[in-house]
Amino acid sequence: MMFLRQKAKFKSCLKKLQVENLDIKNKLSQLERAYENLSLEFEEAKTVCIVISYKKDDKTYSDKFRKAAYYCLQNQVPVETTSNVINHVLEELADVSIANFASAGTISQYSYELGVMSDLQVGDVLINNDNLTRSWDATSLAGDHVNEIHITIGIVPPTGYVMQVAVLPGGEAVDYANHVKESLHDIVHTYSSFHNISAVVTEKKVISHLKNTMSDCVNVNAAAVRELERDLDIKLLSLNCNVHPLESVARKCWELLKTYDTDNSVESNTFGSDCRAANLLYGISKMRYKQGKGDLHGFTLFLKKHDLKCGVIVRYVGNRFHIIFHLAGVVIHLYDKLCLYFHKMCNNQTTLRSALLKDLQNTTIVLELRVLGLLGKLLTGPWMVKFYAN
């Protein structure tokens, strides 16, 4: 009897445990389904991009959006794609999308705003600082004559600001003088309108602060300074670029060496219309930097193998300033290594390699390089060190 009671009790407990186990399985199944649903919802939420508006009262774009657009414009992003660039960055980094894209016309207006802010900044400098130096320099760009005007404060270190960059109709003295006067007038007009002050009084004060000019040492710039003194009724101290005399020295050396080469029938295997030494320097620079005609990869490996910096052979893009003297000194300093490279290690087996090697073995051309290198060591090198130090 006792055994039967224990057996019945065991069956009852087993049945109870089976029911509880079934309930647990059902709850576990429900939890698994809930987990799957939540996972799907989470993945969907990750793919959903939040759309926000950067407009105030649905009319004016916020300061933050303007700053982003200004940054794009300053980094040469086209006005047509600036809004797309900003929106793409926000979508990728923050899952945020812009509700209303700014049109290309709106972005163009922002570029005009940048110019106005620049005028206000420069106007503040012109009004609140005396002994100002105004400098300008022009260059040809895609067939246009582009002139850039700066204003510099006489503090330590000197601080410069861009007044205006414009395409001029020509390169005469009157063109430069007019550009300087027009840029001054534009800045004064913008500054006066913003601060609601007299433009006439402001312009007189600004002109009284102009004391110096800085430009290249050429006749057209000297004539432009004379026109400014006459039209503005002021006396200006005319300063010239400290590094341009080196170009005159380099040009004179080039002319003398070319005359010497012609008079003494100095032979050269390197192609070029300059003096023999300059042709050799240009050929070595071409071998170092020019893809295809040179040995860019092999030359770089050669320099690294001899623990030399990759930029020890500088680019020779013309007989400018200190380049011809500096590069001549480097070639003389590395003479044995360069001869070894062109003789055994150069991967470029064209006529350029053999021509450079023959010219490096020409005692007259090497002597010219030594003279140029000495001039760089004794004159132009210290000049450049002094210039960049100040």
ABEGO torsion letter per residue (X at the ends): XAAAAAAAAAAAAAAAAAAAAAAAAAAAAAAAAAAAAAAAAAAAAAABBBBBBABBGGABBBAAAAAAAAAAAAAGBBAAAAAAAAAAAAAAAAGBBBABBBBAAAAAAAAAAAAAAAAAAAAAAAAABBGBBBBBBBBBBGGBBBBBBBBBBBBOBBBBBBABBBBBABABAAAAAAAAAAAAAAAAAAAAAAAGBBAAAAAAAAAAABABBBBBBBAAAAAAAAAAAAAAGBBBBBBBBAAAAAAAAAAAAAAAAAAAAAAAGBBBABBEABBAAAAAAAAAAAAAABBGABBAAAAAAAAAAAGBBAAABBBBAEBBEAAAAAAAAAAAAAAAAAAAAAAAABABABAAAAAAAAAAABAAAAAAAAAAAAAAAAAAAAAAAAAAAX
